Amino acid sequence: MDAGYTVEQLRAAAADAVRAPSLHNTQPWRFRLHEGGIEIVVDQARRLPASDPTGWGARIACGAALYNLRLALAAAGTPASVRLRPYPGEPDVVARLVPDLPRRPTPAERSLHGAIGHRFSNRRPFWPDPVPADIRWQLGEAARAEQCWLELVIGTSAVNAFGEIARSAHRVLDRDPDYRAERAEWTRAEPAPDGVPAAAGGPQSEPQDLLPQRGFGNLHRAPGRDFEPEPLVAVLIAAGNTATDQIIAGQALQRVLLTATDAGLAVSMLSQPIEVPSAREQLRLSLGRFGTPQMVMRIGFGQPGWPTPRRMVDDVLDLPVSRL
Ligand SMILES: Cc1cc2nc3c(=O)[nH]c(=O)nc-3n(C[C@H](O)[C@H](O)[C@H](O)COP(=O)(O)O)c2cc1C
């Protein structure tokens, strides 16, 4: 197809893209409209120097935004042809999307697209009900469809061993005053277009908790309101750990999150064991898998919650020069 997307089509798709998750809700992306296509660019000004020194988190977030963009364009009838990291001289350009042949969206594309606006990180305790086997399978398929794997940590001893790795990584990170300062800086007591609202931050930690909470806001926790004793822990694994692998993992993450949302499940992310290299290696060895763990999710049936704020789409859109 010769004609490009219209600015209106791309603005609508970018409005879906910004609903993607990001470390501390920093939203480290810009969307550049160029010759009828759209490019996602890492916004280095919004990368967290202490919490994300390598840029892994920003690339995961941009990969997730890229998946939403692909889904929005497909759901609107003109899927994109995507090139990852298209310009060797501009490594921050995550992807360029141009129109492919128009076609009707599949039912799966429609329902995943419909889930974008309902997805949110649910950091509260989940109900103890297990995630049914057919949904576990769907989550694995979602990761595989995006060239990743989803490894479910099954059984009390495996979950306990994972908890130990995650808590120890959390302690390592928490010893760094710059890391703590960034977390505090991005926790929002007042309404804001970015950062983690304190009300979404989950209840304060207690010594008996199996998994570490990142601790945004530390909501009051009533006695006995413990987390589920055996959470479904899922580790997203990519083939490797290059910048491209991380962008691929971000897309797979978002497909898994939307598949979970569409199935009525709640998810929270915990990335401490990914951010500490020794913990990540321990996790990889404990799973006995090739590839590189890129994210960990806690999945279950959750209490109601609500999506967190985002910046306006026009604040992250760079229009073609000719239209300025
Ligand atoms: C790379 C990455 C790492 C994250 N790590 C954590 C984490 O360790 N703990 C946590 O509670 N949330 C984590 N999150 C979730 C973000 O805090 C969340 O996506 C952001 O605040 C926006 O909120 P939403 O997911 O409700 O839209 C992570 C998200 C990304 C993309």
The ligand as a Tripos MOL2 file, in Angstrom:
@<TRIPOS>MOLECULE
LIG
   31    33     1     0     0
SMALL
NO_CHARGES

@<TRIPOS>ATOM
      1 C1          9.8150   -2.6840   33.0700 C.3       1 LIG1
      2 C2          8.7500   -2.5850   34.1310 C.ar      1 LIG1
      3 C3          9.0370   -2.9430   35.4460 C.ar      1 LIG1
      4 C4          8.0550   -2.8700   36.4380 C.ar      1 LIG1
      5 N1          8.3500   -3.2650   37.7180 N.ar      1 LIG1
      6 C5          7.3910   -3.2030   38.6700 C.ar      1 LIG1
      7 C6          7.6670   -3.6510   40.0150 C.ar      1 LIG1
      8 O1          8.7430   -4.1490   40.3180 O.2       1 LIG1
      9 N2          6.6970   -3.5180   40.9420 N.ar      1 LIG1
     10 C7          5.4640   -2.9980   40.6270 C.ar      1 LIG1
     11 O2          4.6070   -2.9110   41.5100 O.2       1 LIG1
     12 N3          5.1660   -2.5920   39.3550 N.ar      1 LIG1
     13 C8          6.0970   -2.6900   38.3960 C.ar      1 LIG1
     14 N4          5.8190   -2.2830   37.1070 N.ar      1 LIG1
     15 C9          4.4800   -1.7570   36.8090 C.3       1 LIG1
     16 C10         4.4860   -0.2260   36.7000 C.3       1 LIG1
     17 O3          4.7100    0.3720   37.9490 O.3       1 LIG1
     18 C11         3.1430    0.1990   36.1120 C.3       1 LIG1
     19 O4          3.0240   -0.3280   34.8230 O.3       1 LIG1
     20 C12         2.9720    1.7050   36.0270 C.3       1 LIG1
     21 O5          2.9370    2.2490   37.3130 O.3       1 LIG1
     22 C13         1.6760    2.0630   35.2810 C.3       1 LIG1
     23 O6          0.5680    1.5130   35.9250 O.3       1 LIG1
     24 P1         -0.4090    0.4740   35.2370 P.3       1 LIG1
     25 O7          0.3510   -0.8000   34.9970 O.co2     1 LIG1
     26 O8         -1.4960    0.2970   36.2700 O.co2     1 LIG1
     27 O9         -0.9010    1.0540   33.9520 O.co2     1 LIG1
     28 C14         6.7670   -2.3940   36.1070 C.ar      1 LIG1
     29 C15         6.4720   -2.0680   34.7670 C.ar      1 LIG1
     30 C16         7.4490   -2.1670   33.7870 C.ar      1 LIG1
     31 C17         7.0920   -1.8550   32.3530 C.3       1 LIG1
@<TRIPOS>BOND
     1     1     2 1
     2     2     3 ar
     3     2    30 ar
     4     3     4 ar
     5     4     5 ar
     6     4    28 ar
     7     5     6 ar
     8     6     7 ar
     9     6    13 1
    10     7     8 2
    11     7     9 ar
    12     9    10 ar
    13    10    11 2
    14    10    12 ar
    15    12    13 ar
    16    13    14 ar
    17    14    15 1
    18    14    28 ar
    19    15    16 1
    20    16    17 1
    21    16    18 1
    22    18    19 1
    23    18    20 1
    24    20    21 1
    25    20    22 1
    26    22    23 1
    27    23    24 1
    28    24    25 2
    29    24    26 1
    30    24    27 1
    31    28    29 ar
    32    29    30 ar
    33    30    31 1
@<TRIPOS>SUBSTRUCTURE
     1 LIG1         1 GROUP 0 **** ****
